[in-house]
């Protein structure tokens, strides 16, 4: 009897300890990185520029990028030769509606702001954003897969950044984002 109890105790302890260890590439507690850490991390990385959606970021040199073309609406970053999207950026036009994030999500089939997903207010390149954690139903072909979504309203456009894998590199990518201001021809 003592042997069974001891075995059960050791098993419970092992499961508890394993649950406390941060997994490689797991979600960080905080998105913010110091400028020195970002500069060091992106050394040797490639630069992706999206003129249509007016942003740029750095991504690992061994990753592959695929975008939807000149419209720049959807961009996917793959770790391993197009096997599983690690980071996906979707641009939604907002220049006519001028919705805030609450108005934007109220018009969607799933209102993330009113859902029970955990969320946190964050900043990306000085812009206020919302980080939704463990969102279901966003990955085609795998409705139960959990991903994180970071939404940022840039007035004329809303960006949704989906992070599915490799938070170590994704966190650096998010911190390397640079948004270009909205300009019209009369401003130039």
DRENDREN-857817 format. One line per 3 residues: their letters; for each residue x, y, z of N, C-alpha, C, O, CB. Coordinates in Angstrom, 1 decimal, padded with zeros to 4 digits. Glycine has a CB too. Example, Ala and Ser with C-alpha at 12.3 -4.5 7.8 and 13.67 -1.06 7.14 Angstrom:
as) 013.2:-005.7:007.8:012.3:-004.5:007.8:013.2:-003.3:007.8:014.2:-003.3:008.5:011.3:-004.5:009.0  012.8:-002.2:007.1:013.7:-001.1:007.1:012.9:000.0:007.9:013.4:001.1:008.0:014.1:-000.6:005.7
This chain:
xxx) 000.8:-001.2:000.0:000.0:000.0:000.0:000.9:001.3:000.0:000.6:002.2:-000.7:-000.9:000.0:001.2  001.9:001.2:000.8:002.8:002.4:000.9:003.5:002.6:-000.5:003.7:003.8:-000.9:003.9:002.2:002.0  003.8:001.5:-001.1:004.5:001.6:-002.4:003.6:002.3:-003.5:004.0:003.1:-004.2:004.9:000.3:-002.9
xxx) 002.3:002.0:-003.4:001.3:002.6:-004.4:001.1:004.1:-004.0:001.1:004.9:-004.9:000.0:001.8:-004.3  001.0:004.4:-002.8:000.9:005.8:-002.3:002.1:006.6:-002.7:002.0:007.7:-003.2:000.6:005.9:-000.8  003.3:006.0:-002.5:004.5:006.7:-002.9:004.6:006.9:-004.4:005.0:008.0:-004.8:005.7:005.9:-002.4
xxx) 004.2:005.9:-005.2:004.3:006.1:-006.6:003.3:007.1:-007.1:003.6:008.0:-007.9:003.9:004.7:-007.3  002.1:007.2:-006.5:001.1:008.2:-006.8:001.6:009.6:-006.4:001.4:010.5:-007.2:-000.2:007.9:-006.1  002.2:009.7:-005.3:002.8:011.0:-004.8:003.9:011.5:-005.8:003.9:012.6:-006.2:003.3:010.8:-003.4
xxx) 004.8:010.6:-006.2:005.8:011.0:-007.1:005.2:011.4:-008.5:005.7:012.4:-009.0:006.8:009.8:-007.3  004.2:010.6:-008.9:003.6:011.0:-010.2:002.9:012.4:-010.1:003.1:013.2:-011.0:002.6:009.9:-010.6  002.2:012.6:-009.1:001.5:013.9:-008.9:002.6:015.1:-008.8:002.3:016.1:-009.4:000.7:013.9:-007.6
xxx) 003.6:014.8:-008.1:004.7:015.8:-008.0:005.3:016.1:-009.4:005.6:017.3:-009.8:005.8:015.4:-007.0  005.6:015.1:-010.2:006.2:015.2:-011.5:005.3:016.0:-012.4:005.7:016.9:-013.2:006.5:013.8:-012.1  004.0:015.7:-012.4:003.0:016.4:-013.2:002.9:017.9:-012.8:002.8:018.8:-013.6:001.6:015.8:-013.1
xxx) 002.9:018.2:-011.5:002.9:019.5:-011.0:004.1:020.3:-011.4:004.0:021.5:-011.9:002.8:019.6:-009.5  005.3:019.8:-011.3:006.5:020.4:-011.7:006.5:020.7:-013.2:007.0:021.7:-013.6:007.8:019.6:-011.2  006.1:019.7:-014.0:006.1:019.8:-015.4:005.2:021.0:-015.9:005.5:021.7:-016.8:005.7:018.5:-016.1
xxx) 004.1:021.2:-015.1:003.2:022.2:-015.5:003.7:023.6:-015.2:003.2:024.6:-015.7:001.9:022.0:-014.7  004.7:023.7:-014.3:005.3:025.0:-013.9:006.4:025.4:-014.8:006.8:026.6:-014.8:005.7:024.9:-012.5  007.0:024.5:-015.6:008.1:024.9:-016.4:007.6:025.6:-017.7:006.7:025.1:-018.3:008.9:023.6:-016.8
xxx) 008.2:026.7:-018.0:007.8:027.4:-019.2:008.4:026.7:-020.4:009.6:026.4:-020.5:008.4:028.9:-019.2  007.5:026.4:-021.3:007.9:025.6:-022.5:008.6:026.6:-023.5:008.3:027.7:-023.6:006.6:025.0:-023.2  009.5:026.0:-024.2:010.3:026.8:-025.2:009.3:027.3:-026.2:008.4:026.5:-026.8:011.3:025.9:-026.0
xxx) 009.3:028.6:-026.5:008.4:029.2:-027.5:007.0:029.4:-026.9:006.1:029.9:-027.7:008.3:028.3:-028.7  006.8:029.2:-025.6:005.5:029.4:-025.0:005.2:030.9:-024.9:006.1:031.7:-024.9:005.4:028.7:-023.7  003.9:031.2:-024.6:003.5:032.6:-024.5:004.2:033.3:-023.4:004.3:032.8:-022.3:002.0:032.7:-024.3
xxx) 004.8:034.5:-023.6:005.5:035.2:-022.6:004.4:035.9:-021.6:003.3:036.0:-022.0:006.4:036.3:-023.2  004.9:036.3:-020.5:004.0:037.0:-019.5:003.8:038.4:-020.0:002.7:039.0:-019.7:004.6:037.0:-018.1  004.7:039.0:-020.7:004.6:040.4:-021.2:005.2:040.5:-022.6:006.1:039.8:-023.0:005.4:041.3:-020.2
xxx) 004.5:041.3:-023.4:005.0:041.5:-024.8:006.2:042.5:-024.9:007.0:042.4:-025.8:003.9:042.0:-025.6  006.3:043.4:-024.0:007.2:044.5:-024.1:008.7:044.0:-023.9:009.0:043.2:-023.0:006.9:045.6:-023.0  009.5:044.5:-024.8:011.0:044.2:-024.7:011.7:045.6:-024.7:011.2:046.6:-025.3:011.4:043.3:-025.8
xxx) 012.9:045.6:-024.1:013.7:046.9:-024.2:014.2:047.1:-025.6:014.3:046.1:-026.3:014.8:046.8:-023.1  014.5:048.3:-025.9:015.0:048.6:-027.3:016.3:047.9:-027.5:016.6:047.4:-028.6:015.1:050.1:-027.5  017.2:047.8:-026.5:018.4:047.0:-026.6:018.2:045.6:-026.9:018.9:045.0:-027.7:019.3:047.2:-025.3
xxx) 017.3:045.0:-026.2:017.0:043.5:-026.4:016.4:043.3:-027.8:016.8:042.3:-028.5:016.0:043.0:-025.4  015.6:044.2:-028.3:015.1:044.1:-029.7:016.2:044.2:-030.7:016.3:043.4:-031.6:014.0:045.2:-029.9  017.0:045.2:-030.5:018.1:045.5:-031.5:019.0:044.3:-031.5:019.5:043.9:-032.6:018.9:046.7:-031.1
xxx) 019.3:043.7:-030.4:020.2:042.5:-030.4:019.5:041.3:-031.0:020.2:040.6:-031.8:020.6:042.2:-028.9  018.2:041.1:-030.7:017.5:040.0:-031.2:017.3:040.0:-032.7:017.3:038.9:-033.4:016.2:039.9:-030.6  017.2:041.1:-033.3:016.9:041.2:-034.8:018.1:041.3:-035.7:018.0:041.3:-036.9:016.0:042.4:-035.1
xxx) 019.3:041.2:-035.0:020.5:041.2:-035.8:020.5:040.0:-036.8:020.4:038.9:-036.4:021.8:041.2:-034.9  020.7:040.3:-038.1:020.7:039.2:-039.1:019.3:038.8:-039.6:019.2:038.0:-040.5:021.4:038.0:-038.5  018.3:039.4:-039.0:016.9:039.1:-039.5:016.6:039.9:-040.8:017.3:040.9:-041.1:015.9:039.5:-038.4
xxx) 015.6:039.4:-041.5:015.1:040.1:-042.7:014.1:041.2:-042.3:013.5:041.1:-041.2:014.5:039.0:-043.7  013.9:042.1:-043.2:012.9:043.1:-043.1:011.7:042.9:-044.0:011.9:042.7:-045.2:013.5:044.5:-043.3  010.5:042.9:-043.5:009.3:042.8:-044.3:008.6:044.1:-044.3:008.3:044.7:-043.2:008.3:041.6:-043.8
xxx) 008.3:044.7:-045.4:007.6:046.0:-045.5:006.3:045.8:-046.3:006.3:045.1:-047.3:008.5:047.0:-046.3  005.3:046.3:-045.7:004.0:046.2:-046.3:003.5:047.7:-046.6:002.9:048.3:-045.8:002.9:045.5:-045.4  003.8:048.2:-047.8:003.4:049.6:-048.1:001.9:049.8:-048.2:001.4:050.9:-047.8:004.0:050.0:-049.5
xxx) 001.1:048.8:-048.6:-000.3:049.0:-048.6:-000.9:049.2:-047.2:-001.8:050.0:-047.0:-001.0:047.8:-049.4  -000.5:048.4:-046.3:-001.0:048.5:-044.9:-000.1:049.4:-044.0:-000.5:049.6:-042.9:-001.1:047.1:-044.3  000.9:049.9:-044.6:001.8:050.9:-044.0:002.4:050.4:-042.6:002.2:051.0:-041.6:001.1:052.1:-043.7
xxx) 003.2:049.3:-042.7:004.0:048.8:-041.6:005.2:048.0:-042.1:005.2:047.6:-043.2:003.1:048.0:-040.6  006.1:047.9:-041.2:007.3:047.0:-041.5:007.6:046.3:-040.2:007.3:046.8:-039.1:008.5:047.8:-042.0  008.3:045.2:-040.3:008.8:044.4:-039.1:010.0:043.6:-039.5:010.2:043.4:-040.7:007.7:043.6:-038.5
xxx) 010.6:043.0:-038.6:011.7:042.1:-038.8:011.2:040.7:-038.5:010.4:040.5:-037.7:013.0:042.4:-037.8  011.8:039.7:-039.3:011.5:038.3:-039.0:012.7:037.5:-039.2:013.6:037.9:-040.0:010.3:037.9:-040.0  012.8:036.3:-038.6:014.0:035.5:-038.7:014.4:035.1:-040.1:013.5:034.9:-041.0:013.8:034.2:-037.9
xxx) 015.7:035.1:-040.4:016.1:034.9:-041.7:015.8:033.5:-042.3:015.8:033.4:-043.5:017.6:035.1:-041.8  015.6:032.5:-041.4:015.2:031.2:-041.9:013.7:031.0:-042.1:013.3:029.9:-042.4:015.8:030.1:-041.0  012.9:032.0:-041.8:011.5:031.9:-042.0:011.1:032.3:-043.4:011.9:032.9:-044.1:010.7:032.8:-041.0
xxx) 009.9:031.8:-043.8:009.4:032.1:-045.1:008.2:033.1:-045.0:007.4:032.9:-044.0:009.0:030.8:-045.9  008.1:034.0:-045.9:006.9:035.0:-045.8:006.1:034.8:-047.1:006.6:034.6:-048.2:007.4:036.4:-045.6  004.8:034.9:-046.9:003.9:034.8:-048.1:002.8:035.9:-047.9:002.2:035.9:-046.8:003.3:033.4:-048.2
xxx) 002.6:036.8:-048.9:001.6:037.7:-048.7:000.6:037.7:-049.9:000.8:037.0:-050.8:002.1:039.2:-048.6  -000.5:038.4:-049.7:-001.6:038.3:-050.7:-001.4:039.2:-051.9:-002.3:039.4:-052.7:-002.9:038.7:-050.0  -000.2:039.8:-052.0:000.1:040.6:-053.2:000.1:042.1:-052.9:000.3:042.5:-051.8:-000.9:040.3:-054.3
xxx) -000.2:042.9:-053.9:-000.2:044.3:-053.8:-001.1:044.9:-052.8:-000.8:045.9:-052.2:-000.4:045.0:-055.1  -002.2:044.2:-052.5:-003.2:044.7:-051.6:-002.7:044.6:-050.1:-003.1:045.3:-049.3:-004.5:044.0:-051.7  -001.8:043.7:-049.9:-001.2:043.5:-048.6:-002.1:043.2:-047.4:-001.8:043.4:-046.3:-000.5:044.8:-048.2
xxx) -003.3:042.6:-047.8:-004.3:042.3:-046.8:-003.9:041.2:-045.8:-004.1:041.3:-044.6:-005.6:042.0:-047.5  -003.3:040.1:-046.3:-002.9:039.0:-045.5:-001.5:038.7:-045.7:-001.0:038.5:-046.8:-003.8:037.8:-045.8  -000.8:038.5:-044.6:000.6:038.1:-044.6:000.8:037.0:-043.7:000.4:037.0:-042.5:001.6:039.3:-044.3
xxx) 001.5:035.9:-044.1:001.8:034.8:-043.3:003.3:034.5:-043.2:004.0:034.6:-044.2:001.1:033.5:-043.9  003.7:034.3:-042.0:005.1:034.0:-041.7:005.2:032.5:-041.2:004.5:032.1:-040.3:005.7:034.9:-040.6  006.0:031.7:-041.9:006.2:030.3:-041.6:007.6:030.0:-041.1:008.6:030.6:-041.5:005.9:029.4:-042.9
xxx) 007.7:029.2:-040.1:009.0:028.8:-039.6:009.7:027.8:-040.5:010.9:027.9:-040.7:008.8:028.2:-038.2  009.0:026.8:-040.9:009.6:025.7:-041.7:009.0:025.5:-043.0:008.1:024.7:-043.2:009.4:024.4:-040.9  009.5:026.2:-044.0:009.1:026.0:-045.4:007.6:025.8:-045.6:007.2:024.8:-046.2:009.9:024.9:-046.0
xxx) 006.8:026.8:-045.2:005.4:026.8:-045.3:004.7:025.6:-044.7:003.7:025.1:-045.2:005.1:026.8:-046.8  005.2:025.1:-043.6:004.5:024.1:-042.8:004.0:024.7:-041.5:004.8:024.9:-040.6:005.5:022.9:-042.5  002.8:025.1:-041.5:002.2:025.7:-040.3:002.5:027.2:-040.1:003.7:027.5:-040.0:002.6:024.9:-039.1
xxx) 001.5:028.0:-040.2:001.7:029.4:-040.0:002.0:029.7:-038.5:001.3:029.3:-037.6:000.4:030.2:-040.5  003.1:030.4:-038.3:003.5:030.9:-037.0:002.9:032.2:-036.6:002.4:032.4:-035.5:005.0:030.9:-036.8  002.9:033.1:-037.6:002.4:034.5:-037.4:001.6:034.9:-038.6:002.1:034.7:-039.8:003.5:035.5:-037.0
xxx) 000.4:035.4:-038.5:-000.4:035.9:-039.6:-000.9:037.3:-039.3:-001.4:037.5:-038.2:-001.6:034.9:-039.9  -000.8:038.2:-040.2:-001.2:039.5:-040.0:-002.3:039.8:-041.1:-002.1:039.7:-042.3:000.0:040.6:-040.2  -003.5:040.3:-040.6:-004.6:040.6:-041.5:-004.9:042.1:-041.3:-005.0:042.6:-040.2:-005.9:039.7:-041.1
xxx) -005.0:042.7:-042.4:-005.4:044.2:-042.4:-006.8:044.3:-042.9:-007.2:043.8:-043.9:-004.4:045.0:-043.4  -007.6:045.0:-042.1:-009.0:045.3:-042.4:-009.2:046.8:-042.6:-008.8:047.6:-041.7:-010.0:044.8:-041.2  -009.7:047.2:-043.8:-009.9:048.6:-044.0:-010.9:049.2:-043.1:-011.9:048.6:-042.7:-010.4:048.8:-045.5
xxx) -010.6:050.4:-042.6:-011.4:051.1:-041.6:-011.6:052.5:-041.9:-012.0:053.3:-041.1:-010.9:050.9:-040.2  -011.2:053.0:-043.1:-011.2:054.4:-043.5:-012.5:055.0:-043.6:-012.7:056.2:-043.4:-010.4:054.6:-044.7  -013.5:054.2:-044.0:-014.9:054.7:-044.1:-015.6:054.6:-042.8:-016.3:055.6:-042.4:-015.7:054.0:-045.2
xxx) -015.6:053.5:-042.2:-016.3:053.3:-040.9:-015.7:054.0:-039.7:-016.5:054.5:-038.9:-016.4:051.8:-040.6  -014.4:054.1:-039.7:-013.7:054.7:-038.5:-014.2:054.2:-037.2:-014.5:054.9:-036.3:-013.9:056.3:-038.6  -014.3:052.8:-037.2:-014.7:052.2:-035.9:-013.6:052.1:-035.0:-012.4:051.9:-035.4:-015.3:050.8:-036.3
xxx) -013.9:052.1:-033.7:-012.9:051.7:-032.7:-013.0:050.2:-032.6:-013.8:049.5:-033.3:-013.2:052.4:-031.3  -012.1:049.6:-031.8:-012.1:048.1:-031.7:-013.4:047.5:-031.2:-013.9:046.5:-031.7:-011.0:047.6:-030.8  -014.1:048.2:-030.3:-015.4:047.8:-029.8:-016.4:047.7:-030.9:-017.2:046.7:-031.1:-015.9:048.7:-028.6
xxx) -016.5:048.8:-031.8:-017.4:048.8:-032.9:-017.0:047.7:-033.9:-017.9:047.1:-034.5:-017.4:050.1:-033.5  -015.7:047.6:-034.2:-015.3:046.6:-035.2:-015.7:045.2:-034.7:-016.3:044.4:-035.5:-013.8:046.7:-035.3  -015.4:044.8:-033.5:-015.7:043.4:-033.0:-017.2:043.2:-032.8:-017.7:042.1:-033.0:-015.0:043.1:-031.7
xxx) -018.0:044.3:-032.5:-019.4:044.1:-032.4:-020.0:043.7:-033.8:-021.1:043.1:-033.8:-020.1:045.4:-031.9  -019.4:044.1:-034.9:-019.9:043.8:-036.2:-019.4:042.5:-036.7:-019.8:042.0:-037.8:-019.4:044.9:-037.2  -018.5:041.8:-036.0:-018.0:040.5:-036.4:-018.9:039.3:-035.9:-019.7:039.5:-035.0:-016.6:040.3:-035.8
xxx) -018.8:038.2:-036.5:-019.6:037.0:-036.1:-019.3:036.6:-034.7:-020.1:036.1:-034.0:-019.4:035.9:-037.1  -018.0:036.8:-034.3:-017.6:036.5:-032.9:-017.0:037.8:-032.3:-016.0:038.3:-032.8:-016.6:035.3:-032.8  -017.7:038.4:-031.3:-017.2:039.6:-030.7:-016.2:039.2:-029.6:-016.6:038.9:-028.5:-018.4:040.4:-030.1
xxx) -014.9:039.3:-029.9:-013.9:038.9:-029.0:-013.9:039.8:-027.7:-013.5:039.3:-026.7:-012.5:039.0:-029.6  -014.3:041.0:-027.8:-014.3:041.9:-026.6:-015.4:041.5:-025.7:-015.3:041.7:-024.5:-014.6:043.3:-027.1  -016.5:040.8:-026.2:-017.5:040.3:-025.3:-017.4:038.8:-025.0:-018.3:038.3:-024.3:-018.9:040.6:-025.9
xxx) -016.4:038.2:-025.5:-016.3:036.7:-025.3:-015.6:036.5:-024.0:-015.2:037.5:-023.3:-015.5:036.1:-026.5  -015.5:035.3:-023.6:-014.8:035.0:-022.3:-013.3:034.7:-022.4:-012.7:034.2:-021.5:-015.5:033.7:-021.7  -012.7:035.1:-023.5:-011.3:034.9:-023.7:-010.6:035.9:-022.8:-011.0:037.0:-022.6:-010.8:035.0:-025.1
xxx) -009.4:035.5:-022.3:-008.6:036.4:-021.5:-008.0:037.4:-022.4:-007.6:037.1:-023.5:-007.5:035.6:-020.7  -008.0:038.7:-021.9:-007.4:039.7:-022.8:-006.6:040.7:-021.9:-006.8:040.8:-020.7:-008.5:040.4:-023.6  -005.7:041.4:-022.6:-004.8:042.4:-021.9:-004.6:043.6:-022.8:-004.4:043.4:-024.0:-003.5:041.7:-021.5
xxx) -004.6:044.8:-022.3:-004.3:046.0:-023.1:-002.8:046.0:-023.2:-002.1:045.9:-022.2:-004.9:047.2:-022.4  -002.3:046.2:-024.4:-000.8:046.3:-024.6:-000.6:047.5:-025.6:-001.5:048.1:-026.1:-000.3:045.0:-025.2  000.7:047.7:-025.9:001.1:048.7:-026.9:002.0:048.1:-027.9:002.9:047.3:-027.6:001.7:049.9:-026.2
xxx) 001.8:048.4:-029.2:002.7:048.0:-030.3:003.2:049.3:-031.0:002.3:050.0:-031.5:002.0:047.0:-031.3  004.4:049.6:-031.0:005.0:050.8:-031.6:004.2:052.1:-031.2:003.9:052.9:-032.0:004.9:050.7:-033.2  003.9:052.1:-029.9:003.2:053.3:-029.4:001.7:053.3:-029.6:001.1:054.3:-029.2:003.8:054.5:-029.9
xxx) 001.2:052.3:-030.2:-000.3:052.3:-030.5:-000.9:051.3:-029.5:-000.4:050.2:-029.2:-000.5:051.8:-031.9  -002.1:051.7:-029.0:-002.8:050.9:-028.1:-003.4:049.7:-028.8:-003.8:049.8:-030.0:-004.0:051.6:-027.4  -003.3:048.5:-028.2:-003.8:047.3:-028.8:-004.4:046.4:-027.7:-004.2:046.6:-026.5:-002.6:046.5:-029.5
xxx) -005.1:045.4:-028.2:-005.7:044.4:-027.3:-005.1:043.0:-027.6:-005.1:042.6:-028.8:-007.2:044.4:-027.3  -004.6:042.3:-026.6:-004.1:041.0:-026.8:-005.1:040.0:-026.3:-005.3:039.9:-025.1:-002.7:040.8:-026.0  -005.7:039.2:-027.2:-006.7:038.2:-026.8:-005.9:036.8:-026.7:-005.2:036.5:-027.7:-007.8:038.1:-027.9
xxx) -006.1:036.1:-025.7:-005.3:034.9:-025.4:-006.2:033.7:-025.5:-007.3:033.6:-025.1:-004.6:034.9:-024.0  -005.6:032.6:-026.2:-006.3:031.3:-026.3:-007.7:031.5:-027.0:-008.7:031.1:-026.5:-006.5:030.7:-025.0  -007.6:032.0:-028.3:-008.8:032.2:-029.1:-009.0:030.9:-029.9:-008.1:030.5:-030.5:-008.7:033.5:-030.0
xxx) -010.3:030.4:-029.9:-010.6:029.2:-030.7:-011.3:029.7:-032.0:-011.9:030.8:-032.1:-011.5:028.3:-029.9  -011.3:028.8:-033.0:-012.1:028.9:-034.2:-011.5:029.9:-035.3:-012.2:030.3:-036.2:-013.4:029.5:-033.8  -010.2:030.2:-035.2:-009.6:031.1:-036.1:-008.7:030.3:-037.1:-008.3:030.9:-038.1:-008.8:032.1:-035.4
xxx) -008.4:029.1:-036.9:-007.5:028.3:-037.7:-008.3:027.4:-038.6:-009.0:026.5:-038.1:-006.4:027.5:-036.9  -008.3:027.6:-039.9:-009.1:026.8:-040.8:-008.6:025.3:-040.8:-007.4:025.1:-040.8:-009.1:027.3:-042.3  -009.5:024.4:-040.7:-009.2:023.0:-040.6:-008.9:022.5:-039.2:-008.8:021.3:-039.0:-008.0:022.8:-041.5
xxx) -008.9:023.4:-038.2:-008.6:023.0:-036.8:-009.3:024.0:-035.9:-008.7:024.9:-035.3:-007.1:022.9:-036.5  -010.6:023.9:-035.8:-011.5:024.9:-035.1:-011.1:024.9:-033.6:-011.5:025.9:-032.9:-012.9:024.6:-035.3  -010.5:023.8:-033.1:-010.2:023.8:-031.7:-008.9:024.3:-031.3:-008.5:024.4:-030.1:-010.4:022.4:-031.2
xxx) -008.1:024.6:-032.3:-006.7:025.1:-032.0:-006.7:026.5:-031.4:-007.5:027.3:-031.8:-005.9:025.1:-033.3  -006.0:026.6:-030.3:-005.9:027.9:-029.6:-004.7:028.7:-030.2:-003.6:028.3:-030.3:-005.7:027.7:-028.1  -005.1:030.0:-030.5:-004.0:030.9:-030.9:-004.3:032.2:-030.1:-005.3:032.4:-029.5:-004.1:031.2:-032.5
xxx) -003.3:033.2:-030.2:-003.5:034.5:-029.6:-003.7:035.5:-030.8:-003.2:035.3:-031.9:-002.3:034.9:-028.8  -004.5:036.5:-030.5:-004.8:037.5:-031.5:-004.5:038.9:-030.8:-004.9:039.2:-029.7:-006.3:037.5:-032.0  -003.7:039.7:-031.5:-003.4:041.0:-031.1:-004.0:042.0:-032.1:-003.7:041.9:-033.3:-001.8:041.3:-030.9
xxx) -004.9:042.8:-031.6:-005.7:043.7:-032.5:-005.2:045.2:-032.2:-005.2:045.6:-031.0:-007.2:043.6:-032.3  -004.9:045.9:-033.3:-004.5:047.3:-033.1:-005.3:048.1:-034.1:-005.4:047.8:-035.3:-003.0:047.5:-033.3  -005.9:049.2:-033.6:-006.7:050.1:-034.5:-005.8:051.3:-034.9:-005.3:052.1:-034.1:-007.9:050.7:-033.8
xxx) -005.5:051.4:-036.2:-004.7:052.5:-036.7:-005.5:053.5:-037.5:-005.1:054.0:-038.5:-003.6:051.9:-037.6  -006.7:053.7:-037.1:-007.7:054.6:-037.6:-008.2:054.2:-039.0:-009.3:053.7:-039.1:-007.1:056.0:-037.8  -007.4:054.3:-040.1:-007.8:053.9:-041.4:-007.8:052.4:-041.6:-008.3:051.9:-042.6:-007.0:054.6:-042.4
xxx) -007.2:051.7:-040.7:-007.1:050.2:-040.8:-006.9:049.6:-039.5:-006.4:050.2:-038.5:-005.9:049.8:-041.7  -007.4:048.4:-039.4:-007.3:047.6:-038.2:-006.4:046.4:-038.5:-006.6:045.7:-039.5:-008.7:047.1:-037.6  -005.4:046.1:-037.7:-004.6:045.0:-037.9:-004.9:043.9:-036.8:-005.0:044.2:-035.7:-003.1:045.3:-037.8
xxx) -005.1:042.7:-037.3:-005.2:041.6:-036.4:-004.0:040.7:-036.6:-003.7:040.2:-037.7:-006.5:040.7:-036.6  -003.2:040.5:-035.6:-002.0:039.7:-035.7:-002.3:038.4:-034.9:-002.5:038.4:-033.7:-000.7:040.4:-035.1  -002.2:037.3:-035.6:-002.5:036.0:-035.0:-001.1:035.3:-034.8:-000.3:035.2:-035.7:-003.4:035.1:-035.9
xxx) -000.9:034.8:-033.5:000.3:034.1:-033.2:-000.1:032.7:-032.8:-000.8:032.5:-031.8:001.1:034.8:-032.0  000.4:031.7:-033.6:000.0:030.3:-033.4:001.2:029.6:-032.8:001.0:028.7:-032.0:-000.4:029.7:-034.7  002.4:029.9:-033.2:003.6:029.1:-032.8:004.7:030.1:-032.5:004.8:031.2:-032.9:003.9:028.1:-033.8
xxx) 005.7:029.5:-031.8:007.0:030.2:-031.6:006.9:031.6:-031.0:007.3:032.6:-031.7:007.8:030.2:-032.8  006.5:031.7:-029.8:006.3:033.0:-029.2:007.7:033.7:-029.0:007.7:034.9:-028.9:005.7:032.9:-027.8  008.8:033.0:-028.9:010.1:033.6:-028.7:010.4:034.5:-029.9:010.7:035.7:-029.7:011.2:032.5:-028.6
xxx) 010.2:034.1:-031.1:010.5:034.9:-032.3:009.3:035.9:-032.5:009.5:037.0:-032.9:010.7:034.0:-033.5  008.1:035.4:-032.3:006.9:036.3:-032.5:007.0:037.5:-031.6:006.6:038.6:-032.1:005.6:035.5:-032.2  007.4:037.4:-030.4:007.5:038.5:-029.5:008.5:039.5:-030.0:008.2:040.8:-030.0:007.9:038.0:-028.1
xxx) 009.6:039.1:-030.5:010.6:040.0:-031.1:010.0:040.7:-032.4:010.1:041.9:-032.5:011.9:039.2:-031.5  009.3:039.9:-033.2:008.6:040.5:-034.4:007.7:041.6:-034.0:007.7:042.6:-034.6:007.9:039.4:-035.2  006.8:041.3:-033.0:005.8:042.3:-032.6:006.5:043.6:-032.1:006.0:044.7:-032.3:004.9:041.7:-031.5
xxx) 007.6:043.4:-031.4:008.3:044.6:-030.8:009.1:045.3:-031.9:009.5:046.5:-031.7:009.3:044.1:-029.7  009.3:044.7:-033.0:010.1:045.3:-034.1:009.1:046.1:-035.1:009.6:046.7:-036.0:010.9:044.3:-034.9  007.8:045.9:-034.9:006.8:046.6:-035.8:007.0:048.1:-035.8:007.2:048.7:-034.7:005.4:046.3:-035.3
xxx) 006.9:048.7:-037.0:006.9:050.1:-037.2:005.7:050.4:-038.0:005.6:049.9:-039.1:008.2:050.6:-037.8  004.8:051.3:-037.5:003.6:051.7:-038.3:003.9:053.0:-038.9:004.5:053.9:-038.3:002.4:051.7:-037.4  003.5:053.1:-040.2:003.7:054.4:-040.9:002.4:055.2:-040.7:001.3:054.6:-040.7:004.0:054.2:-042.4
xxx) 002.5:056.5:-040.5:001.3:057.3:-040.3:000.4:057.3:-041.6:000.8:057.1:-042.7:001.6:058.7:-039.9  -000.9:057.6:-041.3:-001.8:057.8:-042.4:-001.5:059.1:-043.1:-001.4:060.2:-042.4:-003.3:057.8:-042.0  -001.3:059.1:-044.4:-001.1:060.4:-045.1:-002.0:060.4:-046.4:-002.2:059.3:-047.0:000.4:060.5:-045.5
xxx) -002.5:061.5:-046.6:-003.2:061.7:-047.9:-002.4:062.6:-048.8:-001.4:063.3:-048.3:-004.7:062.3:-047.6  -002.7:062.7:-050.0:-001.8:063.4:-051.0:-001.7:064.9:-050.5:-000.6:065.4:-050.7:-002.4:063.4:-052.4  -002.7:065.5:-050.0:-002.6:066.9:-049.5:-001.6:067.0:-048.4:-001.1:068.1:-048.2:-003.9:067.4:-049.1
xx) -001.3:065.9:-047.7:-000.3:066.0:-046.6:001.1:065.9:-047.0:002.0:066.3:-046.3:-000.6:064.9:-045.6  001.3:065.5:-048.3:002.7:065.3:-048.7:003.4:066.5:-049.2:004.5:066.5:-049.7:002.7:064.3:-049.8
